Amino acid sequence: MKSKVISLKFVSDLEEPVGYLMVETDDKKFAIETATQWAKANLGTPFGKVELHQGILDAPDSESETFNGVQIWELPF
């Protein structure tokens, strides 16, 4: 059985998407906190907030990276 991920998007102050990330968890609050920490360290583009993008999905088969002990997938933008 595949693990679950939450798909999130980073949104600018102008309400435009500036990036996407999946976090391996089914806890929405934890996913948003992890994504916010990751974006502050790695995104390189200013963002105003993190929002749910596609909700809870099966983990992708592609390579992930580990951030603060959590598997994450940065999605192409």
Secondary structure, DSSP 8 states (H G I E B T S, - for coil): ---EEEEEEEE-TTS-EEEEEEEE-S-HHHHHHHHHHHHHHHT-S--SEEEEEEEEEE--SS--EEETTEEEEEE--
